[in-house]
Amino acid sequence: MVGALLESAAIVQLIWSADADRIPKIIDLQVDYLRSARPVETFARAIITKHGRRVANVRAEAWQDDPARPVAAAHAHFLLTP
């Protein structure tokens, strides 16, 4: 579930930042689980590290109580369709 949250956060950030009307296609997703996630509210944020014409790189983090202590982090590459 945490991996899906990170992927969704990355996709939404890409769509929002580019005002895209199409969903970007995922090329690669790597999730690093940093600590155990508890069954409580979990938040995520994504930062676009590089946005090219065809490919975008995004980093996403998920946390529960403290944003400074993420429970997971992800690096993703997306194919952008015109």
C-alpha positions in Angstrom: 0.0 0.0 0.0 2.8 2.4 0.8 4.4 1.8 -2.6 1.1 2.5 -4.4 0.7 5.7 -2.4 4.1 6.8 -3.5 3.4 6.0 -7.1 0.1 7.8 -7.0 1.7 10.9 -5.4 4.4 11.0 -8.2 1.8 10.7 -10.9 -0.5 13.4 -9.4 2.5 15.7 -9.0 3.4 15.3 -12.7 -0.1 15.8 -13.9 -0.6 18.9 -11.7 2.7 20.5 -12.6 2.4 20.1 -16.3 -1.4 20.6 -16.7 -1.4 17.3 -18.5 -4.6 15.7 -19.8 -3.0 12.2 -20.1 -1.6 10.0 -17.4 2.2 9.5 -17.7 3.3 5.9 -18.2 5.7 4.5 -15.6 9.0 3.2 -16.8 10.7 2.3 -13.6 9.8 2.6 -9.9 12.1 1.8 -7.0 10.8 1.9 -3.4 13.0 2.0 -0.4 11.2 1.0 2.8 13.0 2.8 5.6 11.0 1.7 8.6 7.8 -0.2 9.5 4.6 1.7 8.7 1.9 1.5 11.3 -1.9 1.4 10.6 -2.3 5.1 11.0 -2.7 8.1 8.6 0.1 8.1 6.0 1.0 11.2 3.9 3.1 11.5 0.8 4.8 14.3 -1.2 6.5 14.1 -4.6 9.2 16.3 -6.1 10.0 16.4 -9.8 13.8 16.2 -10.0 14.0 16.4 -13.8 11.2 17.1 -16.3 12.2 16.6 -19.9 10.2 16.5 -23.1 9.7 12.8 -23.1 10.9 11.5 -19.6 10.4 12.8 -16.1 12.2 11.7 -12.9 10.3 12.0 -9.6 11.2 11.4 -6.0 8.4 10.7 -3.5 8.4 10.3 0.3 5.8 8.9 2.7 5.6 9.7 6.4 3.2 9.1 9.2 3.8 11.3 12.3 6.8 13.4 11.4 7.7 14.5 7.8 11.4 14.4 8.9 11.1 10.7 9.5 9.8 9.1 6.3 8.7 5.4 6.3 9.4 5.0 2.6 11.0 6.8 -0.3 10.6 6.1 -4.1 12.4 7.1 -7.2 10.4 6.9 -10.4 10.9 7.5 -14.1 7.9 8.3 -16.3 7.3 8.4 -20.1 5.5 11.6 -21.0 3.1 11.4 -23.9 2.4 14.6 -26.0 
